[in-house]
Amino acid sequence: KIYRVKEITLLNLSPEPVLGTTSGQTDPDFSANRQVAIILIATGAGLLLAVTFIIVRSWRKK
């Protein structure tokens, strides 16, 4: 699952700079920052899901 996420992020990141350079110099920075924020939110959500899943499993054992 981790490898798939990395592949998706790489695919999403690669076309962005190409599009940004044609439109202007302010756009690539904004799009890159937005993408970083999305990745951080996604990883945070993933960590929360993993933690809750582990907690639920440990609770069910008791």
Distance bins in CASP14 RR format, pairs under 12 A and 6 or more apart:
PFRMAT RR
TARGET T0000
AUTHOR 0000-0000-0000
RMODE 2
METHOD distances of the structure
MODEL  1
1 7 0 0 0 0 0 1 0 0 0 0 0
1 8 0 0 0 0 0 1 0 0 0 0 0
1 46 0 0 0 0 1 0 0 0 0 0 0
1 49 0 0 0 0 0 1 0 0 0 0 0
1 50 0 0 0 0 0 1 0 0 0 0 0
2 8 0 0 0 0 0 1 0 0 0 0 0
2 9 0 0 0 0 0 1 0 0 0 0 0
2 42 0 0 0 0 0 1 0 0 0 0 0
2 43 0 0 0 0 0 1 0 0 0 0 0
2 46 0 0 0 0 0 1 0 0 0 0 0
2 50 0 0 0 0 0 1 0 0 0 0 0
3 9 0 0 0 0 0 1 0 0 0 0 0
3 10 0 0 0 0 0 1 0 0 0 0 0
4 10 0 0 0 0 0 1 0 0 0 0 0
4 11 0 0 0 0 0 1 0 0 0 0 0
5 11 0 0 0 0 0 1 0 0 0 0 0
5 12 0 0 0 0 0 1 0 0 0 0 0
5 38 0 0 0 0 0 1 0 0 0 0 0
5 39 0 0 0 0 1 0 0 0 0 0 0
5 42 1 0 0 1 0 0 0 0 0 0 0
5 43 0 0 0 0 1 0 0 0 0 0 0
5 44 0 0 0 0 0 1 0 0 0 0 0
5 45 0 0 0 0 0 1 0 0 0 0 0
5 46 0 0 0 0 1 0 0 0 0 0 0
6 12 0 0 0 0 0 1 0 0 0 0 0
6 13 0 0 0 0 0 1 0 0 0 0 0
6 39 0 0 0 0 0 1 0 0 0 0 0
6 42 0 0 0 0 0 1 0 0 0 0 0
6 43 0 0 0 0 0 1 0 0 0 0 0
7 13 0 0 0 0 0 1 0 0 0 0 0
7 14 0 0 0 0 0 1 0 0 0 0 0
8 14 0 0 0 0 0 1 0 0 0 0 0
8 35 0 0 0 0 0 1 0 0 0 0 0
8 38 0 0 0 0 0 1 0 0 0 0 0
8 39 0 0 0 0 0 1 0 0 0 0 0
8 42 0 0 0 0 1 0 0 0 0 0 0
9 16 0 0 0 0 0 1 0 0 0 0 0
9 35 0 0 0 0 1 0 0 0 0 0 0
9 36 0 0 0 0 0 1 0 0 0 0 0
9 38 0 0 0 0 1 0 0 0 0 0 0
9 39 1 0 0 1 0 0 0 0 0 0 0
9 40 0 0 0 0 0 1 0 0 0 0 0
9 42 0 0 0 0 1 0 0 0 0 0 0
9 43 0 0 0 0 1 0 0 0 0 0 0
10 16 0 0 0 0 0 1 0 0 0 0 0
10 35 0 0 0 0 0 1 0 0 0 0 0
10 39 0 0 0 0 0 1 0 0 0 0 0
11 35 0 0 0 0 0 1 0 0 0 0 0
12 19 0 0 0 0 0 1 0 0 0 0 0
12 31 0 0 0 0 0 1 0 0 0 0 0
12 32 0 0 0 0 0 1 0 0 0 0 0
12 34 0 0 0 0 0 1 0 0 0 0 0
12 35 1 0 0 1 0 0 0 0 0 0 0
12 36 0 0 0 0 0 1 0 0 0 0 0
12 38 0 0 0 0 1 0 0 0 0 0 0
12 39 0 0 0 0 1 0 0 0 0 0 0
12 42 0 0 0 0 0 1 0 0 0 0 0
13 19 0 0 0 0 0 1 0 0 0 0 0
13 28 0 0 0 0 0 1 0 0 0 0 0
13 31 0 0 0 0 1 0 0 0 0 0 0
13 32 0 0 0 0 1 0 0 0 0 0 0
13 34 0 0 0 0 0 1 0 0 0 0 0
13 35 1 0 0 1 0 0 0 0 0 0 0
13 36 0 0 0 0 1 0 0 0 0 0 0
13 38 0 0 0 0 0 1 0 0 0 0 0
13 39 0 0 0 0 1 0 0 0 0 0 0
14 35 0 0 0 0 0 1 0 0 0 0 0
15 21 0 0 0 0 0 1 0 0 0 0 0
15 22 0 0 0 0 0 1 0 0 0 0 0
15 28 0 0 0 0 0 1 0 0 0 0 0
15 31 0 0 0 0 0 1 0 0 0 0 0
15 35 0 0 0 0 0 1 0 0 0 0 0
16 22 0 0 0 0 0 1 0 0 0 0 0
16 23 0 0 0 0 0 1 0 0 0 0 0
16 27 0 0 0 0 1 0 0 0 0 0 0
16 28 1 0 0 1 0 0 0 0 0 0 0
16 29 0 0 0 0 0 1 0 0 0 0 0
16 30 0 0 0 0 0 1 0 0 0 0 0
16 31 1 0 1 0 0 0 0 0 0 0 0
16 32 1 0 0 1 0 0 0 0 0 0 0
16 33 0 0 0 0 0 1 0 0 0 0 0
16 34 0 0 0 0 1 0 0 0 0 0 0
16 35 1 0 0 1 0 0 0 0 0 0 0
16 36 0 0 0 0 0 1 0 0 0 0 0
16 38 0 0 0 0 0 1 0 0 0 0 0
17 23 0 0 0 0 0 1 0 0 0 0 0
17 24 0 0 0 0 0 1 0 0 0 0 0
17 25 0 0 0 0 0 1 0 0 0 0 0
17 27 0 0 0 0 1 0 0 0 0 0 0
17 28 1 0 1 0 0 0 0 0 0 0 0
17 29 0 0 0 0 0 1 0 0 0 0 0
17 31 0 0 0 0 1 0 0 0 0 0 0
17 32 1 0 0 1 0 0 0 0 0 0 0
17 35 0 0 0 0 0 1 0 0 0 0 0
18 27 0 0 0 0 0 1 0 0 0 0 0
18 28 0 0 0 0 1 0 0 0 0 0 0
18 31 0 0 0 0 0 1 0 0 0 0 0
19 27 1 0 0 1 0 0 0 0 0 0 0
19 28 0 0 0 0 1 0 0 0 0 0 0
19 30 0 0 0 0 0 1 0 0 0 0 0
19 31 1 0 0 1 0 0 0 0 0 0 0
19 32 0 0 0 0 0 1 0 0 0 0 0
20 26 0 0 0 0 1 0 0 0 0 0 0
20 27 1 0 1 0 0 0 0 0 0 0 0
20 28 1 0 1 0 0 0 0 0 0 0 0
20 29 0 0 0 0 1 0 0 0 0 0 0
20 30 0 0 0 0 1 0 0 0 0 0 0
20 31 1 0 0 1 0 0 0 0 0 0 0
20 32 0 0 0 0 1 0 0 0 0 0 0
20 35 0 0 0 0 0 1 0 0 0 0 0
21 27 0 0 0 0 1 0 0 0 0 0 0
21 28 1 0 0 1 0 0 0 0 0 0 0
21 29 0 0 0 0 0 1 0 0 0 0 0
21 31 0 0 0 0 0 1 0 0 0 0 0
21 32 0 0 0 0 0 1 0 0 0 0 0
22 28 0 0 0 0 1 0 0 0 0 0 0
23 29 0 0 0 0 0 1 0 0 0 0 0
23 30 0 0 0 0 0 1 0 0 0 0 0
23 31 0 0 0 0 1 0 0 0 0 0 0
24 30 0 0 0 0 0 1 0 0 0 0 0
24 31 0 0 0 0 0 1 0 0 0 0 0
25 31 0 0 0 0 0 1 0 0 0 0 0
25 32 0 0 0 0 0 1 0 0 0 0 0
26 32 0 0 0 0 0 1 0 0 0 0 0
26 33 0 0 0 0 0 1 0 0 0 0 0
27 33 0 0 0 0 0 1 0 0 0 0 0
27 34 0 0 0 0 0 1 0 0 0 0 0
28 34 0 0 0 0 0 1 0 0 0 0 0
28 35 0 0 0 0 0 1 0 0 0 0 0
29 35 0 0 0 0 0 1 0 0 0 0 0
29 36 0 0 0 0 0 1 0 0 0 0 0
30 36 0 0 0 0 0 1 0 0 0 0 0
30 37 0 0 0 0 0 1 0 0 0 0 0
31 37 0 0 0 0 0 1 0 0 0 0 0
31 38 0 0 0 0 0 1 0 0 0 0 0
32 38 0 0 0 0 0 1 0 0 0 0 0
32 39 0 0 0 0 0 1 0 0 0 0 0
33 39 0 0 0 0 0 1 0 0 0 0 0
33 40 0 0 0 0 0 1 0 0 0 0 0
34 40 0 0 0 0 0 1 0 0 0 0 0
34 41 0 0 0 0 0 1 0 0 0 0 0
35 41 0 0 0 0 0 1 0 0 0 0 0
35 42 0 0 0 0 0 1 0 0 0 0 0
36 42 0 0 0 0 0 1 0 0 0 0 0
36 43 0 0 0 0 0 1 0 0 0 0 0
37 43 0 0 0 0 0 1 0 0 0 0 0
37 44 0 0 0 0 0 1 0 0 0 0 0
38 44 0 0 0 0 0 1 0 0 0 0 0
38 45 0 0 0 0 0 1 0 0 0 0 0
39 45 0 0 0 0 0 1 0 0 0 0 0
39 46 0 0 0 0 0 1 0 0 0 0 0
40 46 0 0 0 0 0 1 0 0 0 0 0
40 47 0 0 0 0 0 1 0 0 0 0 0
41 47 0 0 0 0 0 1 0 0 0 0 0
41 48 0 0 0 0 0 1 0 0 0 0 0
42 48 0 0 0 0 0 1 0 0 0 0 0
42 49 0 0 0 0 0 1 0 0 0 0 0
43 49 0 0 0 0 0 1 0 0 0 0 0
43 50 0 0 0 0 0 1 0 0 0 0 0
44 50 0 0 0 0 1 0 0 0 0 0 0
44 51 0 0 0 0 1 0 0 0 0 0 0
44 52 0 0 0 0 0 1 0 0 0 0 0
45 51 0 0 0 0 0 1 0 0 0 0 0
45 52 0 0 0 0 0 1 0 0 0 0 0
46 52 0 0 0 0 1 0 0 0 0 0 0
46 53 0 0 0 0 1 0 0 0 0 0 0
46 54 0 0 0 0 0 1 0 0 0 0 0
47 53 0 0 0 0 0 1 0 0 0 0 0
47 54 0 0 0 0 0 1 0 0 0 0 0
48 54 0 0 0 0 0 1 0 0 0 0 0
48 55 0 0 0 0 0 1 0 0 0 0 0
49 55 0 0 0 0 0 1 0 0 0 0 0
49 56 0 0 0 0 0 1 0 0 0 0 0
50 56 0 0 0 0 0 1 0 0 0 0 0
50 57 0 0 0 0 0 1 0 0 0 0 0
51 57 0 0 0 0 0 1 0 0 0 0 0
51 58 0 0 0 0 0 1 0 0 0 0 0
52 58 0 0 0 0 0 1 0 0 0 0 0
52 59 0 0 0 0 0 1 0 0 0 0 0
53 59 0 0 0 0 0 1 0 0 0 0 0
53 60 0 0 0 0 0 1 0 0 0 0 0
54 60 0 0 0 0 0 1 0 0 0 0 0
54 61 0 0 0 0 0 1 0 0 0 0 0
55 61 0 0 0 0 0 1 0 0 0 0 0
55 62 0 0 0 0 0 1 0 0 0 0 0
56 62 0 0 0 0 0 1 0 0 0 0 0
END
